[in-house]
Every structure is written in C-alpha cells, then in structure tokens.
Amino acid sequence: MPIYEYAAVDSGCAYCVAHFDVRQKLDDAELTACPQCGAPIQRVICAPNVAIGNAHTLKESHVAANGFTQYRRAGKGVYEKTAGKGPQFISDD
C-alpha cells in the first residue's frame, strides 16, 4: 500500500501543519480533514522513497550472515575471499 503525505490547507493543529503520512489503499478516498483537529487538508506531492536495485543485499556482512561466500577478482584468473567461509583464494590453475 502506498504512503500518502498530507498537509493543512491554511492553518490547523501542530500535527497537520507539520505534514503527516497516511498508509492507504489505492482505491481509498483522499482525506479532506485532519484526523486530529478537523482542519481542511490536501494531499502533497512528494518524491517517492524507493530502494533501487539489490546493492543493500550485497554487503559483506549480509553475505556472510546468510551462509554465502563472496570473492573479489584479485588478478587474471585469481579471486580472493572477501566474506564468508571457504578457501582464501581461488585460481584457474
């Protein structure tokens, strides 16, 4: 479900003047009044907060914690271990 940001139109309580977030279904109606003071509010267009790609899952601590071994290329045909269990080096010899 998306998270929508709302703000007071003119004036309101500290809750709606400072903007607040509401998790709503896509087919839910847009809020028109502050849930705390009843002041008129409107939906604010803001930048989405999105995790792009899987870079966060490739951290060495995450790899080792999940039982995987990560290697980094050290030279032509040689790889050295950066995380996890396994041999320190792998080569194509």
C-alpha positions as CSV (number, residue, x, y, z in Angstrom):
1,M,0.0,0.0,0.0
2,P,1.3,3.5,-0.8
3,I,2.0,6.1,1.8
4,Y,0.5,9.5,1.1
5,E,1.6,12.8,2.7
6,Y,-1.0,15.3,3.7
7,A,-0.7,18.9,5.0
8,A,-3.1,21.6,6.3
9,V,-4.5,24.0,3.6
10,D,-4.3,27.2,5.7
11,S,-4.0,26.5,9.4
12,G,-4.5,23.7,11.7
13,C,-3.0,21.8,14.6
14,A,0.7,21.0,15.0
15,Y,0.0,17.6,13.5
16,C,-1.3,18.7,10.2
17,V,0.7,21.9,9.8
18,A,3.9,19.9,10.0
19,H,2.6,17.3,7.4
20,F,1.7,13.8,8.2
21,D,1.8,10.4,6.4
22,V,-1.1,8.0,5.9
23,R,-0.9,4.5,4.5
24,Q,-3.9,4.0,2.3
25,K,-5.1,1.6,-0.4
26,L,-5.0,2.9,-4.0
27,D,-8.8,2.9,-4.2
28,D,-9.3,4.7,-0.8
29,A,-10.8,8.2,-1.0
30,E,-8.4,11.1,-0.4
31,L,-8.6,12.6,3.1
32,T,-10.2,16.1,3.3
33,A,-10.0,16.8,7.1
34,C,-7.2,16.4,9.7
35,P,-7.9,13.3,11.8
36,Q,-7.0,15.2,15.0
37,C,-8.4,18.7,14.6
38,G,-10.7,18.5,11.6
39,A,-9.0,21.3,9.6
40,P,-9.1,21.1,5.8
41,I,-6.1,19.2,4.4
42,Q,-4.8,18.3,1.0
43,R,-2.5,15.6,-0.4
44,V,1.1,16.8,-1.0
45,I,3.1,15.6,-4.0
46,C,6.5,14.4,-2.8
47,A,9.4,12.3,-4.1
48,P,8.9,8.6,-3.6
49,N,11.1,6.7,-1.3
50,V,12.3,3.6,-3.2
51,A,15.1,1.2,-2.8
52,I,16.7,0.8,-6.2
53,G,18.4,-2.5,-7.0
54,N,19.8,-5.0,-4.6
55,A,23.0,-3.2,-3.6
56,H,21.9,-3.4,0.0
57,T,21.9,-7.2,-0.1
58,L,25.5,-7.4,-1.4
59,K,27.2,-6.1,1.7
60,E,29.8,-8.4,3.1
61,S,28.1,-8.7,6.5
62,H,24.8,-9.7,4.8
63,V,26.5,-12.2,2.5
64,A,28.4,-14.0,5.4
65,A,25.4,-13.9,7.7
66,N,23.3,-15.8,5.2
67,G,25.9,-18.5,4.7
68,F,27.4,-17.4,1.4
69,T,31.0,-16.7,0.3
70,Q,31.9,-13.7,-1.6
71,Y,35.0,-13.3,-3.8
72,R,36.6,-10.3,-5.5
73,R,38.8,-10.5,-8.6
74,A,42.5,-10.0,-7.5
75,G,44.1,-10.6,-10.8
76,K,43.8,-12.6,-14.0
77,G,42.2,-15.9,-13.1
78,V,42.7,-15.2,-9.3
79,Y,39.9,-14.4,-6.8
80,E,40.3,-13.6,-3.1
81,K,37.7,-14.1,-0.4
82,T,36.0,-11.0,1.0
83,A,33.3,-12.6,3.1
84,G,32.1,-16.0,4.4
85,K,33.7,-19.4,4.7
86,G,35.8,-21.1,2.1
87,P,39.3,-21.0,0.7
88,Q,41.2,-17.7,0.9
89,F,42.0,-17.7,-2.9
90,I,40.6,-19.4,-6.0
91,S,42.6,-19.6,-9.2
92,D,42.0,-21.2,-12.6
93,D,45.3,-23.2,-12.4
